[in-house]
């Protein structure tokens, strides 16, 4: 058994982890700010009026969360099947269901789609003083950083650091005294220690980042616990494996420039709508009236609830044409259409003008085809990580067979938008024409859970048992002889007719 790191080794590892954390923080924080609709990037002069600033605030036309949701809503893990088995492995209930991952898996998927990477830490329950045998904790990359030998294909990291929520030191209310609990993980131990928020790099109002070079660790303040799994218990969820140079960026970061254009176009639309759409009026031949002090005033202030009038017959009225909004609307629709095409999102999802109208069901299915391929690619990437997490859980609970089974696969729920009639017809043809057992097709029905299949199996077993009982009751008792078959009686007069015929009776 390896010995835990001493203070100097722990400080050296922490410095490397914090350096990696600060290197990736600008990109992650930018993505977070845009998704949360906190950035607009529209120039606001210092002398801007309150009306101008309000229009800037209203110009945030944020579609970035939709890029995440459109894929995440099609991802749902419904089971975990060992190789050669028809039912779920024991680890599915003991680990996955026990950690409520049916609901929490969506957070991992969305995080990985948003930032390009997400994490899940799995530890034996006794390490965290939890009654569960294995505890899964999902993490955003803004709260967890891991170091891998191979940045793209590494299965288990060498080290990882997870940061908690900033809090005040006991007896202090100053932001400068805020601390963060950090958890460092290696292949055998978990180290927990409190560090100043400025060193960890957690954004806190009024706290500037502090240098972490020369970081010293007080061993008396470090809590060390052994997990004994033999691997650093961090599973990484990569959004894709298509970029072998820099790794995945997520579905948000590449479209931030398009989001900026949408905001700018929307701001121009609002400005024109506010100031140039109302038809400006003009008047000539009107004497300017004056007040009691001889100061002229303007009785022709334009408003939707005002009517101009004049007593002079020489007065003429007119108006200027309003500014058309079509250019702004078309420009915004073109940006939306570009985003939909680049992200393989069906155009009707973004309601892009008249891009989709009066189309058949087959055409809509064709528009959905690229989106379903994109979802399938993410299922392959995330499925490997889920399988790795479940294998780790099996190792923690002592199920070595599942831990060594690298052929087991997670089962994804079918979320393809199809009518139930289409699905029933297709599955019926598979059963009748290809001779596939009907029970093997139950899991292909969208929305059917593993619990549904188990209940159907139980009901089908009861029905089969009742059918067998009915067959037994209808059968004769064992050992009983077959009833004697009495031949049919011959018709009356047959023998006499034959005798007369032999004697040469008339008519013979």
C-alpha positions in Angstrom: 0.0 0.0 0.0 1.4 3.4 -1.0 2.0 6.0 1.7 0.1 9.2 1.5 1.8 12.3 0.2 3.7 14.5 2.6 3.2 18.3 2.9 5.8 19.1 0.2 4.4 16.6 -2.3 0.8 17.7 -1.7 1.8 21.4 -2.1 3.6 20.6 -5.4 0.6 18.6 -6.8 -1.8 21.4 -5.7 0.3 24.0 -7.5 0.1 22.0 -10.7 -3.6 21.6 -10.3 -4.2 25.3 -9.6 -2.1 26.3 -12.5 -4.2 24.1 -14.8 -7.4 25.5 -13.2 -6.4 29.1 -13.9 -5.4 28.3 -17.5 -8.9 27.0 -18.4 -10.9 29.4 -16.2 -11.2 32.3 -18.8 -12.9 30.1 -21.4 -15.1 28.4 -18.8 -16.1 31.6 -17.2 -16.9 33.2 -20.6 -19.2 30.3 -21.5 -20.9 30.5 -18.1 -21.5 34.2 -18.4 -23.0 33.9 -21.9 -25.2 30.9 -21.1 -26.5 32.7 -18.0 -27.4 35.8 -20.2 -25.0 38.1 -18.3 -23.1 39.4 -21.3 -24.4 41.6 -24.1 -21.3 43.2 -25.7 -23.1 46.3 -27.0 -21.2 49.5 -26.6 -22.8 51.8 -24.0 -21.3 55.4 -23.8 -20.9 57.0 -20.4 -23.5 59.6 -21.3 -26.1 57.1 -22.3 -29.6 57.8 -21.1 -31.6 55.4 -19.0 -33.7 54.6 -22.1 -30.6 53.6 -24.0 -29.4 51.4 -21.3 -32.8 49.7 -21.0 -32.7 48.9 -24.7 -29.3 47.4 -24.3 -30.6 45.2 -21.5 -33.5 44.1 -23.6 -31.3 43.3 -26.6 -30.1 40.0 -25.1 -31.5 37.5 -27.6 -29.9 34.4 -26.0 -30.2 31.2 -27.9 -27.1 29.4 -26.4 -29.1 27.4 -23.8 -31.2 26.0 -26.6 -28.0 24.5 -28.2 -27.4 22.6 -25.0 -31.0 21.5 -24.4 -31.7 20.4 -28.0 -29.1 17.6 -27.5 -29.4 17.0 -23.7 -33.1 16.2 -23.9 -32.4 13.3 -26.2 -29.9 11.7 -23.8 -31.3 9.4 -21.1 -29.6 6.2 -19.8 -32.2 3.5 -19.0 -30.1 0.5 -18.1 -26.7 -1.3 -17.9 -26.4 -4.7 -19.5 -23.4 -7.0 -18.9 -22.1 -8.9 -21.9 -24.4 -11.8 -22.7 -27.1 -10.8 -20.3 -30.7 -9.7 -20.9 -31.2 -7.8 -17.6 -29.4 -5.1 -15.8 -26.3 -5.8 -13.7 -26.6 -5.6 -10.0 -24.5 -2.5 -10.0 -27.4 -0.7 -11.7 -29.6 -0.8 -8.6 -26.8 -0.7 -6.0 -24.9 2.2 -7.5 -26.9 4.0 -10.2 -30.4 3.9 -8.7 -29.1 4.4 -5.1 -27.4 7.6 -6.2 -30.6 8.9 -7.9 -28.7 9.1 -11.2 -31.9 8.8 -13.2 -32.4 12.5 -12.5 -28.9 13.6 -11.9 -27.5 12.3 -15.2 -29.0 15.2 -17.0 -26.7 17.6 -15.1 -23.6 15.7 -16.3 -24.8 15.7 -19.9 -25.6 19.4 -19.9 -22.3 20.3 -18.3 -20.3 18.3 -20.8 -22.3 19.8 -23.7 -21.9 23.3 -22.4 -18.2 23.3 -21.5 -16.9 20.4 -23.5 -16.1 18.3 -20.5 -17.8 17.3 -17.2 -16.8 15.1 -14.3 -18.2 12.6 -11.8 -16.3 11.6 -8.7 -17.1 8.2 -7.2 -15.9 7.3 -3.7 -16.7 4.5 -1.2 -19.4 5.8 1.2 -17.1 5.4 4.3 -14.7 8.0 2.9 -17.5 10.6 2.9 -19.3 9.4 6.0 -22.2 8.3 3.8 -24.3 5.2 4.3 -24.3 4.4 0.6 -21.6 1.8 -0.4 -20.6 4.1 -3.3 -21.3 7.8 -3.7 -21.4 9.6 -7.0 -20.9 13.4 -7.1 -21.2 15.2 -10.5 -18.9 18.3 -11.0 -18.7 21.1 -13.4 -15.2 21.8 -14.8 -15.4 25.2 -13.0 -15.3 23.3 -9.8 -13.0 20.3 -10.7 -9.7 20.1 -12.5 -8.0 16.8 -13.4 -4.5 16.1 -14.8 -4.1 13.3 -17.3 -1.0 11.8 -19.0 -3.0 11.8 -22.2 -5.3 14.9 -22.4 -7.7 13.3 -24.8 -7.6 9.5 -24.4 -6.5 9.1 -20.8 -8.9 6.9 -18.8 -8.0 7.8 -15.3 -6.3 11.0 -14.2 -3.2 11.1 -12.1 -4.5 13.8 -9.8 -7.7 15.9 -9.4 -8.8 18.8 -7.3 -12.4 19.6 -6.4 -13.3 22.9 -4.9 -16.2 23.7 -2.6 -18.3 26.8 -2.0 -16.5 29.9 -0.5 -17.3 30.6 3.1 -16.2 32.9 5.9 -13.7 31.9 8.4 -15.1 31.4 11.9 -15.7 34.8 13.5 -15.0 36.8 10.3 -17.3 38.7 7.9 -14.7 40.1 5.6 -14.5 38.7 2.0 -10.7 38.8 2.4 -11.0 36.0 5.0 -13.1 33.7 2.9 -11.8 30.1 2.5 -12.6 27.2 0.2 -12.4 23.5 1.1 -10.4 21.7 -1.6 -10.3 18.0 -2.1 -7.3 16.5 -3.8 -7.6 12.9 -5.1 -5.0 10.4 -6.2 -5.1 6.6 -6.8 -5.2 5.7 -3.1 -6.1 8.7 -0.9 -8.4 11.8 -0.5 -6.8 14.9 1.0 -9.1 17.7 2.3 -7.8 21.1 3.3 -9.1 24.7 3.6 -7.3 27.3 1.4 -7.9 31.1 0.9 -10.4 31.7 -1.8 -8.0 34.0 -3.6 -5.4 31.2 -4.0 -7.9 28.7 -5.3 -9.2 31.2 -7.8 -12.9 31.1 -6.9 -14.5 34.4 -7.9 -15.5 36.3 -4.8 -16.5 40.0 -4.8 -13.7 42.1 -3.4 -11.2 39.2 -3.4 -8.4 39.4 -6.0 -6.6 36.2 -7.2 -3.5 35.5 -5.1 -0.3 33.8 -6.3 -0.1 30.1 -5.5 3.6 29.7 -6.1 5.4 28.8 -3.0 2.2 27.4 -1.5 2.8 25.8 1.9 0.5 23.2 3.4 0.1 22.7 7.2 -0.1 19.0 7.6 -2.1 19.4 10.9 -4.9 21.0 8.8 -5.1 18.2 6.2 -7.5 15.4 6.6 -6.3 12.2 4.8 -8.6 9.3 4.1 -7.9 6.2 2.0 -10.3 5.1 -0.6 -8.1 2.2 -1.8 -9.5 1.9 -5.3 -6.2 1.8 -7.1 -7.2 4.5 -9.6 -8.0 8.2 -9.2 -11.8 7.9 -8.9 -12.7 10.7 -11.4 -14.6 9.9 -14.6 -14.4 12.4 -17.4 -17.3 13.1 -19.8 -15.9 14.5 -23.1 -18.5 16.1 -25.3 -16.8 14.5 -28.4 -13.6 12.9 -29.5 -13.4 14.6 -33.0 -10.7 17.1 -32.1 -7.5 15.2 -31.4 -5.4 18.4 -31.2 -7.1 20.7 -28.6 -9.9 18.6 -27.3 -13.7 19.4 -27.3 -14.9 22.9 -26.8 -18.5 22.2 -26.2 -21.5 23.3 -28.2 -21.6 26.9 -26.9 -18.1 28.4 -27.3 -17.9 28.2 -31.1 -21.2 30.1 -31.4 -20.4 33.0 -29.1 -19.6 35.3 -32.1 -23.0 34.4 -33.6 -24.6 35.2 -30.3 -22.9 38.6 -30.3 -24.3 39.3 -33.8 -27.8 38.3 -32.7 -27.6 40.7 -29.7 -26.3 43.6 -31.9 -29.0 43.0 -34.5 -31.7 42.9 -31.9 -30.4 46.1 -30.4 -30.6 47.8 -33.8 -34.1 46.4 -34.2 -35.2 47.8 -30.8 -33.6 51.2 -31.5 -35.5 51.5 -34.9 -38.6 50.2 -33.3 -38.4 52.8 -30.5 -37.4 55.9 -32.5 -37.8 55.4 -36.2 -41.0 53.3 -36.7 -43.3 55.9 -35.4 -44.1 58.1 -38.4 -42.7 61.6 -37.8 -45.0 64.5 -38.7 -44.3 67.9 -40.1 -46.2 71.2 -40.3 -45.7 74.5 -42.2 -47.6 77.7 -42.3 -48.3 77.7 -38.6 -47.6 80.7 -36.4 -45.7 79.7 -33.3 -47.7 80.7 -30.3 -46.1 82.2 -27.2 -46.9 82.1 -23.5 -47.6 85.0 -21.2 -43.9 85.8 -21.0 -43.3 85.8 -24.7 -41.6 82.4 -24.9 -42.6 80.2 -27.8 -43.9 76.7 -27.1 -44.6 73.8 -29.4 -48.2 72.6 -29.5 -47.2 70.0 -32.2 -45.4 67.5 -29.9 -46.0 64.2 -31.7 -47.6 61.3 -29.9 -50.0 58.5 -30.6 -52.6 60.1 -28.5 -52.3 63.7 -29.9 -54.1 65.3 -32.9 -52.7 68.5 -34.5 -54.9 71.3 -35.6 -54.5 74.8 -36.9 -56.8 77.8 -37.5 -54.8 79.2 -40.5 -56.0 78.0 -43.9 -52.3 78.2 -45.1 -51.2 75.5 -42.7 -50.1 72.2 -44.3 -49.5 68.9 -42.5 -47.6 65.8 -43.6 -45.4 63.0 -42.3 -42.3 61.0 -43.1 -42.2 57.3 -43.9 -41.4 55.0 -41.0 -38.2 52.9 -41.0 -38.8 49.3 -42.2 -37.9 46.6 -39.7 -37.7 43.9 -42.4 -33.9 44.2 -42.7 -33.3 43.6 -39.0 -35.7 40.7 -38.9 -34.2 39.0 -42.0 -30.7 39.5 -40.7 -31.6 37.9 -37.4 -33.4 35.0 -39.2 -30.3 34.4 -41.3 -28.1 34.1 -38.2 -30.5 31.7 -36.6 -30.6 29.6 -39.8 -26.8 29.5 -39.8 -26.7 28.3 -36.2 -29.4 25.7 -36.9 -27.5 24.4 -39.9 -24.1 24.4 -38.2 -25.5 22.6 -35.0 -27.7 20.3 -37.0 -30.8 21.6 -35.2 -34.1 21.3 -37.2 -35.0 24.8 -38.4 -38.5 24.6 -37.0 -37.0 24.3 -33.5 -35.7 27.9 -33.8 -38.8 29.1 -35.6 -36.7 30.7 -38.4 -39.1 32.8 -40.4 -40.7 30.7 -43.1 -37.8 28.2 -43.3 -40.2 25.4 -42.7 -43.9 25.5 -43.6 -46.4 23.2 -45.2 -44.0 20.2 -45.2 -45.0 16.5 -45.1 -44.2 14.1 -42.3 -41.4 12.6 -44.4 -39.8 16.0 -44.9 -39.9 16.7 -41.2 -38.3 13.3 -40.5 -35.6 14.2 -43.0 -35.0 17.5 -41.2 -34.7 15.6 -37.9 -32.2 13.1 -39.3 -29.1 15.2 -38.9 -30.1 16.1 -35.3 -30.6 12.4 -34.4 -27.2 11.6 -35.8 -25.7 14.3 -33.6 -27.5 12.8 -30.6 -26.2 9.4 -31.5 -22.7 10.6 -31.6 -23.0 12.1 -28.1 -24.5 8.8 -26.8 -21.4 7.0 -27.9 -19.1 9.5 -26.2 -21.1 9.8 -22.9 -21.9 6.1 -22.9 -18.3 5.1 -22.5 -18.0 7.4 -19.5 -21.2 6.0 -17.9 -19.8 2.5 -18.3 -16.5 3.6 -16.7 -18.4 5.1 -13.8 -20.5 1.9 -13.2 -17.4 -0.3 -13.4 -15.8 1.9 -10.8 -18.9 1.5 -8.6 -18.7 -2.3 -9.0 -15.0 -2.2 -7.9 -16.0 -0.2 -4.8 -18.7 -2.7 -3.8 -16.5 -5.7 -4.5 -18.2 -6.9 -7.7 -15.0 -7.8 -9.5 -16.9 -9.6 -12.3 -18.6 -6.4 -13.4 -15.4 -4.4 -12.9 -13.5 -6.6 -15.3 -16.4 -6.8 -17.8 -15.3 -4.2 -20.4 -18.0 -5.4 -22.9 -21.0 -4.3 -20.8 -23.0 -1.4 -22.3 -25.4 1.2 -21.1 -28.9 1.2 -22.6 -30.1 4.5 -24.0 -33.8 5.4 -24.1 -35.2 5.9 -27.6 -36.2 9.6 -27.7 -36.8 9.8 -31.5 -40.0 11.7 -32.2 -42.3 9.2 -33.8 -45.9 8.3 -33.4 -46.9 5.3 -31.4 -48.7 3.9 -34.4 -45.6 4.0 -36.5 -43.5 2.3 -33.8 -46.1 -0.4 -33.2 -46.3 -1.1 -36.9 -42.5 -1.3 -37.3 -42.1 -3.6 -34.2 -44.9 -5.8 -35.4 -43.2 -6.3 -38.7 -39.9 -7.1 -37.0 -41.6 -9.8 -35.0 -43.6 -11.4 -37.8 -41.3 -11.0 -40.8 -37.9 -11.4 -39.1 -39.1 -13.8 -36.4 -37.7 -11.7 -33.6 -39.2 -12.7 -30.2 -41.8 -10.0 -29.2 -40.4 -9.7 -25.7 -37.0 -8.7 -27.2 -38.7 -5.7 -28.8 -40.3 -4.3 -25.6 -37.3 -2.2 -24.8 -37.5 -0.6 -28.2 -40.8 1.2 -27.3 -40.0 4.9 -26.5 -40.6 5.8 -22.9 -40.6 2.3 -21.6 -38.5 1.9 -18.5 -36.7 -1.1 -17.1 -39.4 -1.2 -14.3 -42.1 -1.4 -17.0 -40.4 -4.3 -18.7 -40.0 -6.2 -15.4 -43.7 -5.7 -14.6 -44.6 -6.9 -18.1 -42.4 -9.9 -17.6 -44.2 -10.7 -14.4 -47.6 -10.3 -16.0 -46.6 -12.4 -18.9 -45.3 -15.1 -16.6 -48.6 -15.2 -14.7 -50.5 -15.4 -18.0 -48.3 -18.3 -19.2 -48.8 -20.1 -15.9 -52.5 -19.7 -16.2 -52.4 -21.1 -19.7 -50.4 -24.1 -18.7 -52.9 -24.7 -15.8 -55.8 -24.6 -18.2 -54.1 -27.1 -20.5 -53.5 -29.5 -17.6 -57.1 -29.3 -16.5 -58.4 -30.0 -20.0 -56.1 -33.1 -20.4 -57.3 -36.6 -19.2 -56.0 -37.9 -16.0 -52.7 -39.6 -16.2 -53.0 -43.5 -16.7 -56.6 -43.4 -17.9 -57.4 -45.7 -20.8 -59.0 -44.4 -24.0 -62.7 -44.9 -24.1 -63.8 -48.0 -26.1 -64.9 -47.0 -29.6 -68.3 -48.8 -30.5 -68.6 -49.3 -34.3 -71.6 -47.8 -35.9 -74.5 -50.4 -36.3 -75.1 -51.6 -39.8 -78.3 -50.4 -41.4 -81.4 -52.6 -40.9 -82.0 -55.2 -43.6 -78.5 -55.2 -44.9 -78.0 -59.0 -44.3 -81.4 -60.0 -45.7 -80.9 -58.0 -48.8 -77.6 -59.7 -49.4 -79.2 -63.2 -48.9 -81.9 -62.5 -51.4 -79.4 -61.2 -53.9 -77.4 -64.4 -53.6 -80.5 -66.6 -54.1 -81.4 -64.9 -57.4 -84.3 -62.9 -56.1 -86.2 -60.8 -58.6 -84.4 -57.7 -59.5 -81.1 -59.2 -58.9 
